[in-house]
Amino acid sequence: MSKQTLQLLPQSFTIHSLDESAAIPAAVFSAEVFFIAKTADELSIVCPSDIAMPSYATEPNWRALEVIGPLGFSLTGIMANLSGVLAKANVSIFAISTYDTDYILVKQHQVDLAVNALKKDGYQFLKS
């Protein structure tokens, strides 16, 4: 399988955990990039760190690596390969998928380690 091209997004993200019935702040919908997931037990929002919200738990200082897509649904192993490279480099991830592509969030202090490990494994990066 050929290696995908990645892009490091410029903004810092925070992962928020809210009560499943919490209202989503309007500012979230104005962000260029955000992710929302809801289950019977929780509401999770990943958004730029400059958006404040009343969450009961937060995990700040994440950066997003975007797999340049769109990716076909018949492609296999993309996330497994990327996460395997990062696991070998001892980089923790938070993975998110959309209809068109995948995102891997890594902590800010591990961005250089993550990018270097992926480049060493043959992944290309778009210039930011």
C-alpha positions in Angstrom: 0.0 0.0 0.0 1.3 3.4 -0.9 1.8 6.0 1.9 -0.7 8.7 2.2 0.2 12.4 2.3 -0.5 14.2 5.6 -0.9 17.8 6.7 -0.3 19.3 10.1 -3.2 21.6 10.9 -2.0 25.0 12.3 -4.4 25.3 15.3 -4.3 23.7 18.7 -7.3 21.6 19.7 -9.0 20.8 23.0 -11.0 17.7 23.6 -14.1 18.4 25.8 -16.3 15.9 27.6 -19.8 17.2 28.5 -23.0 15.8 29.9 -24.9 14.0 27.1 -27.7 16.7 27.3 -25.4 19.7 27.3 -26.0 22.4 24.7 -23.3 22.8 22.0 -21.9 26.4 22.2 -22.6 28.4 19.0 -18.9 29.3 18.7 -18.1 25.7 17.9 -20.1 25.8 14.7 -18.1 28.9 13.5 -14.8 27.0 13.8 -13.1 26.0 10.6 -12.5 22.5 12.0 -14.4 20.8 14.8 -15.7 17.3 15.7 -18.8 16.3 17.7 -19.7 12.8 19.0 -22.6 11.9 21.1 -23.6 8.7 22.8 -26.2 7.8 25.5 -23.5 8.6 28.1 -21.6 11.6 26.9 -21.1 14.4 24.4 -17.5 14.9 23.2 -16.4 18.0 21.3 -13.0 18.5 19.7 -12.5 22.1 18.7 -9.9 24.8 18.5 -8.5 25.6 22.0 -9.5 29.3 21.8 -13.2 28.3 22.1 -14.2 28.2 25.8 -17.0 26.0 27.0 -18.3 24.7 30.3 -17.1 21.1 30.1 -16.6 18.8 33.1 -13.4 17.4 31.7 -10.9 18.8 29.1 -7.8 17.6 27.5 -6.0 20.6 25.9 -2.9 21.0 23.7 -3.6 18.6 20.8 -2.5 19.1 17.2 -4.2 17.4 14.2 -2.5 15.5 11.4 -4.9 15.3 8.5 -4.7 12.4 6.0 -5.2 14.2 2.7 -8.3 12.7 1.1 -10.8 11.8 0.0 -10.1 8.2 1.0 -12.2 5.5 -0.5 -14.1 3.2 1.9 -12.5 0.2 0.2 -9.0 1.3 1.4 -7.8 -0.8 4.4 -5.1 -0.4 7.0 -4.6 3.4 6.8 -5.3 4.1 10.5 -3.6 0.8 11.5 -0.4 1.8 9.6 -0.3 5.4 10.9 -1.1 4.4 14.5 1.5 1.6 14.3 4.3 4.0 13.3 3.3 6.4 16.1 3.0 3.6 18.7 6.6 2.5 17.8 7.7 6.1 18.4 5.8 6.1 21.8 3.4 8.8 20.6 -0.2 8.7 22.0 -3.0 9.5 19.6 -6.6 10.4 19.5 -8.1 9.3 16.2 -11.1 10.8 14.3 -12.6 9.8 11.0 -14.9 11.6 8.7 -16.6 10.6 5.5 -13.7 11.8 3.4 -10.6 11.3 5.5 -8.9 10.6 8.9 -7.3 12.8 11.5 -4.8 11.8 14.1 -4.4 14.1 17.0 -1.2 14.1 18.9 -0.2 16.1 22.0 1.6 19.4 21.1 4.8 18.3 22.9 5.0 15.2 20.7 4.3 16.8 17.3 7.9 16.9 16.1 8.5 13.3 17.3 5.3 12.2 15.4 6.1 14.0 12.2 9.7 12.8 12.2 8.6 9.2 12.8 6.0 9.3 10.0 8.5 10.9 7.6 11.1 8.3 8.4 8.5 5.7 7.5 7.9 7.2 4.1 4.9 9.5 4.7 4.9 12.9 2.9 3.7 16.2 4.4 2.2 19.2 2.6 3.9 22.4 3.5 1.9 24.4 6.1 
